[in-house]
Amino acid sequence: MGLLDNLKDMGSTLSSKGMEAANKAKEMGGISQLKVKIAGNENQIKAAYTELGAKLVQEKADFLEENYPELLGKIRSLEAEIEGFNQEIEQLKQSTAEANAKLQEEEKNRKAGQSGPEA
Protein backbone atom coordinates (compact mmCIF):
# COMPACT_ATOMS: atom_id res chain seq x y z
CA MET A 1 0.00 0.00 0.00
CA GLY A 2 1.43 3.30 -1.02
CA LEU A 3 1.39 6.69 0.59
CA LEU A 4 -1.49 7.81 -1.62
CA ASP A 5 -3.57 4.83 -0.55
CA ASN A 6 -2.81 5.58 3.11
CA LEU A 7 -3.88 9.21 2.68
CA LYS A 8 -7.10 8.18 0.92
CA ASP A 9 -7.82 5.69 3.72
CA MET A 10 -7.17 8.33 6.41
CA GLY A 11 -9.36 10.82 4.55
CA SER A 12 -12.17 8.30 4.34
CA THR A 13 -11.82 7.47 8.05
CA LEU A 14 -11.80 11.16 9.00
CA SER A 15 -14.83 11.81 6.81
CA SER A 16 -16.68 8.89 8.36
CA LYS A 17 -15.80 9.99 11.91
CA GLY A 18 -16.82 13.56 11.08
CA MET A 19 -20.20 12.36 9.85
CA GLU A 20 -20.62 10.23 12.99
CA ALA A 21 -19.87 13.27 15.15
CA ALA A 22 -22.33 15.39 13.16
CA ASN A 23 -25.01 12.73 13.52
CA LYS A 24 -24.39 12.52 17.27
CA ALA A 25 -24.56 16.32 17.58
CA LYS A 26 -27.85 16.32 15.64
CA GLU A 27 -29.19 13.59 17.95
CA MET A 28 -28.15 15.50 21.07
CA GLY A 29 -29.70 18.71 19.72
CA GLY A 30 -32.96 16.92 19.01
CA ILE A 31 -32.98 15.32 22.45
CA SER A 32 -32.29 18.69 24.08
CA GLN A 33 -35.17 20.32 22.22
CA LEU A 34 -37.53 17.53 23.25
CA LYS A 35 -36.39 17.74 26.88
CA VAL A 36 -37.10 21.48 26.87
CA LYS A 37 -40.58 20.77 25.50
CA ILE A 38 -41.13 18.10 28.16
CA ALA A 39 -40.05 20.47 30.93
CA GLY A 40 -42.36 23.16 29.54
CA ASN A 41 -45.30 20.77 29.53
CA GLU A 42 -44.48 19.59 33.06
CA ASN A 43 -44.42 23.21 34.24
CA GLN A 44 -47.80 23.81 32.59
CA ILE A 45 -49.20 20.72 34.32
CA LYS A 46 -47.91 21.94 37.70
CA ALA A 47 -49.44 25.36 37.05
CA ALA A 48 -52.78 23.75 36.13
CA TYR A 49 -52.74 21.63 39.30
CA THR A 50 -51.95 24.72 41.34
CA GLU A 51 -54.79 26.65 39.72
CA LEU A 52 -57.16 23.72 40.20
CA GLY A 53 -56.17 23.41 43.85
CA ALA A 54 -56.68 27.12 44.46
CA LYS A 55 -60.15 26.97 42.90
CA LEU A 56 -61.08 23.93 44.96
CA VAL A 57 -59.91 25.66 48.13
CA GLN A 58 -62.14 28.63 47.30
CA GLU A 59 -65.16 26.57 46.29
CA LYS A 60 -64.91 23.89 48.99
CA ALA A 61 -63.49 25.94 51.86
CA ASP A 62 -65.94 24.60 54.45
CA PHE A 63 -65.29 20.98 53.52
CA LEU A 64 -61.55 21.50 53.53
CA GLU A 65 -61.64 23.40 56.84
CA GLU A 66 -63.46 20.49 58.45
CA ASN A 67 -61.36 17.71 56.95
CA TYR A 68 -57.92 19.26 56.45
CA PRO A 69 -57.49 22.04 59.00
CA GLU A 70 -53.77 21.34 59.48
CA LEU A 71 -53.00 21.74 55.77
CA LEU A 72 -55.06 24.92 55.46
CA GLY A 73 -53.36 26.26 58.59
CA LYS A 74 -49.96 25.51 57.11
CA ILE A 75 -50.91 27.22 53.84
CA ARG A 76 -52.16 30.30 55.68
CA SER A 77 -49.04 30.42 57.82
CA LEU A 78 -46.80 30.20 54.74
CA GLU A 79 -48.84 32.88 52.97
CA ALA A 80 -48.37 35.16 55.98
CA GLU A 81 -44.61 34.51 55.89
CA ILE A 82 -44.52 35.33 52.19
CA GLU A 83 -46.34 38.60 52.85
CA GLY A 84 -43.77 39.41 55.54
CA PHE A 85 -40.92 38.62 53.14
CA ASN A 86 -42.50 40.85 50.49
CA GLN A 87 -42.70 43.68 53.02
CA GLU A 88 -39.02 43.17 53.87
CA ILE A 89 -38.18 43.31 50.17
CA GLU A 90 -39.99 46.63 49.85
CA GLN A 91 -38.19 47.97 52.93
CA LEU A 92 -34.83 46.90 51.48
CA LYS A 93 -35.66 48.56 48.18
CA GLN A 94 -36.67 51.75 49.97
CA SER A 95 -33.53 51.74 52.13
CA THR A 96 -31.34 51.22 49.09
CA ALA A 97 -33.09 53.98 47.17
CA GLU A 98 -32.65 56.37 50.10
CA ALA A 99 -28.99 55.45 50.55
CA ASN A 100 -28.32 55.88 46.82
CA ALA A 101 -30.10 59.24 46.78
CA LYS A 102 -27.96 60.37 49.71
CA LEU A 103 -24.78 59.22 47.93
CA GLN A 104 -25.78 61.04 44.76
CA GLU A 105 -26.49 64.21 46.72
CA GLU A 106 -23.11 63.96 48.50
CA GLU A 107 -21.35 63.41 45.15
CA LYS A 108 -23.18 66.39 43.66
CA ASN A 109 -22.17 68.58 46.62
CA ARG A 110 -18.58 67.34 46.44
CA LYS A 111 -18.35 68.17 42.76
CA ALA A 112 -19.94 71.57 43.33
CA GLY A 113 -17.39 72.27 46.06
CA GLN A 114 -14.49 71.34 43.77
CA SER A 115 -15.62 73.48 40.87
CA GLY A 116 -16.61 76.49 42.96
CA PRO A 117 -14.56 79.70 43.26
CA GLU A 118 -11.28 79.27 45.04
CA ALA A 119 -10.22 81.63 47.81
Stockholm file with secondary structure:
# STOCKHOLM 1.0

chainA/1-119         MGLLDNLKDMGSTLSSKGMEAANKAKEMGGISQLKVKIAGNENQIKAAYTELGAKLVQEKADFLEENYPELLGKIRSLEAEIEGFNQEIEQLKQSTAEANAKLQEEEKNRKAGQSGPEA
#=GR chainA/1-119 SS CCHHHHHHHHHHHHHHHHHHHHHHHHHHHHHHHHHHHHHHHHHHHHHHHHHHHHHHHHHTHHHHHHHCHHHHHHHHHHHHHHHHHHHHHHHHHHHHHHHHHHHHHHHHHHHHHHHSCCC
#=GC SS_cons         CCHHHHHHHHHHHHHHHHHHHHHHHHHHHHHHHHHHHHHHHHHHHHHHHHHHHHHHHHHTHHHHHHHCHHHHHHHHHHHHHHHHHHHHHHHHHHHHHHHHHHHHHHHHHHHHHHHSCCC
//
